[in-house]
């Protein structure tokens, strides 16, 4: 059975989330290729957003990415996600790099209203403003291009690096617990928390160097992305 056609307009929270998670799949494959986490011969050349991209061809890698993004999508549909982060670790489990995708400025929508259309917005001349999927995908294509460029320009990683996908939750969001449980708490160095009257910020948050990737802003679809290089990576390159 053929997949249903994608909506022409991104006018519901569900359509925004679908557009972002489709992008996230492409972004993760791009990161894995550009950072050399798998041999280059395990990637094939394909196209996304009418742009040539790399995709790992190992079935288990593809399944892991799809499962991870599906778990992200579930949390986004609950309105719980502030950022999605692809984290690269050394073989000693030190944070080397973090690729961050900030969706905090997506609209806050109750879970039961994810298919409800947004209120119409008027432009400067009073005309109705609609955000088309084509407009957003054009900006996402530019983001993937910049992500590939920035990823290829970062310093070399040590041998044996691994990776994972994490979500940073909004302050009042419930932690994703239940069965089956796809999520586990991240390392304390990657968490923030309250300690007395102050906020404790994990030692690996922020990194020692940040590289902006791109901002996407089209109606309710607002996405910021950047790369952080960790202290451990700086130390390993000395």
N, C-alpha and C positions, 0 to 999 in steps of 0.2 A: 504494500500500500504506500502510495506517495505521501511524503510529509506535507502537512498543511502549509499553505503559503504564509510567509511572514507578513505581518501588517505593514502597510506603507507608512503609517505614522506611528511615532512613539508617544502615544497619548494615554497610556496606563502605566501604573507602577510595574505590572507584570511584564509589559513590553520593554521597559527600561532595563529591568533585571535580566531578561533574556538577551538583550543586545550586549549588556556588559559581560555576562558569563560566556557568551559565544566569543567575545573578544579575549577573555581571560584564557581560554583554551589555547588560542593562537599565541598569546603572549608567553605562556609557560613553555610551549614548544620552542619559541624563539629564544627565550632565556637559556634553556638547556643546550641549544645548539651554540649560541654565541659564547657561552661560558665554558664550553668544552666538557660538560658533565657526562656526555656519552661520546663515543667516537663519531667523527663526522660521517663516516660511511653508513651509520645506522639511521641517518636522516634522508628523507626524500624531499625533492623540491615540488611544492604544490602551490596553490594560489588561495589567498583569502583577501577579501576587499579589493579584488582585481589587482593584487600585488603578489609577487613571488615570495613565498615564505618557506621555512623548513619545518618538517614534521617528523618526529621520531617514528620509525616504522615497526618498532617492537610492540606486539599486541599487549604485553603486560604493562609497558610504560604508558601506552595510550589509555588503557583501562584505568590505571592509577590516576592519571590526569583527569579523566572524565568523572571518576568517582569523587575526587577531591573537589572539582568544580561543582558537581551536583550538591555536595555537602555545603559549599559556600552559598549556592543558590537557595537552599532551604533556609539558611540563616538570614539571607537578604530579604526573602519574602516575608520573614517575621519582623523586618525592620530593625534587626539587631546589629548590623555590621557597620563599623566606622571605616575600617581599612582592610584590604586583603593584601597579604604579604607573602612573597616567595623568598624563603630564607635559604641561603647556602652556608653549609657548615664544613669545617675542616674535618679530617679523620679523627681529630681529638674533640670534636663537637664544639668547636669554637665558631662564633659567628663571623663569617667572612664578608658576606654581602647580603643586603636586603633590598628587594625590589617591591616598592610600595605603590598600591593603587587605592587612592582615597575616594570613597563614595559617600562621605558624610553629608555632602550637600545634595544627595538625592532626596526627593521629598519624603517626609514622614507620613506613611499611609498605614492605617489599620489592616491587619492581614485579611480581613473579610472584604476589604475594598480594593484589592490589588487589580481587579479587572474593571474598576470604575474609571471612566474617562476623566482626565483632568479638566478643570474649568478652562474655557477658551480664553486666550490672552490676546489683547489687541496691540497692534504695532503703533508706531508714531502717527500714522495716518488714519488710525482707527480700524484698519483691516485686521482680520483674524490671522493670528500667527500660528502656523502648524510646523511641528518639527518632523521632518521626513526621515525615514530610516536611511535614505541615500545620503542626506546631509551629515548624519552622525557617522555613518560608515566611512565617509570621506575623511573625517577627522581621525577616526580610529585607524585608518590606513596610514595616515601621517604619523600616528603614535607608534605603530608597529615599526615603521621605517626608522624612526628616531630611537626606539628601544633597541633595535638591531645595531644601529650605529654606535650608540653609547655602550652597549654590552660588549661590542667588539673592541672598544677603545680602553676598557678597564684593564688594570694590570693582571698578570697571570695568577691563576689560583694554584695552590699546591695540589699534589696528587691525592686522590682518594676522597675528594669532596662529595658530600651528599646534599640533599635538599628536602624541603618540605613546603607545604602551603599552610599558612596560618591566617586567622582572622583576629582583628582587634575589635572588640565589642564596644558598643556605645555604653556610656556610664550606667544607665538604668536597665540595660538589657539583661535578660536571664541567661545564665550560662547554658550551653547546649548539652544537657544531660539526658540520658534515657538509654533505651536498648533497641537496636544495636547502637553503640557509641562510637561515631566516627571521629570525635574530637577528644584530645587530651590537653591538659593545661600546658602552656609553653614554659620554657625555662624561666626561672625567676629573673634572670638578667634581661629578659624580653617583656617583662610585665611592669605595670605601674600599680601603685597601691597606696592606701592611706597608712601613715605611721604617726600616731599622735595627732597633732594639728597640721602636719605637713604631708605633702604627696611624695612618695618614694618613686623615683624613676629608675627603671632597670638600666644597668651599666652598659648594655649593648644597644639601647635605643638611641637613635640619632646618629650613631657612627662617628667617625672622625672626619668624614668627607661626604658631601651630598652632591649628586649630579642630577639636575632637573631633566626630565624626559619631555613631557608635554602636558598642556592643559587642554581639556575638551569641554566646551560649553555650548550646548545647543538646547535651548528650552530648559526642561527639567533634568536633562542629562548633563551632569557636571562632574567631571572626573579629573583628578590631579594625579600625576605619577612621577616618581623620582627614584633614585638609587642611592643607598647608603653603603659606604664601605666601612667595615668594622675595624676595631683596634687590633684584633688578632691578625687581620690581613696585613695591616701596616707593619706589624712586628715581623711577620713572616717574610716580608720583602726587603728587610734591612740587610 
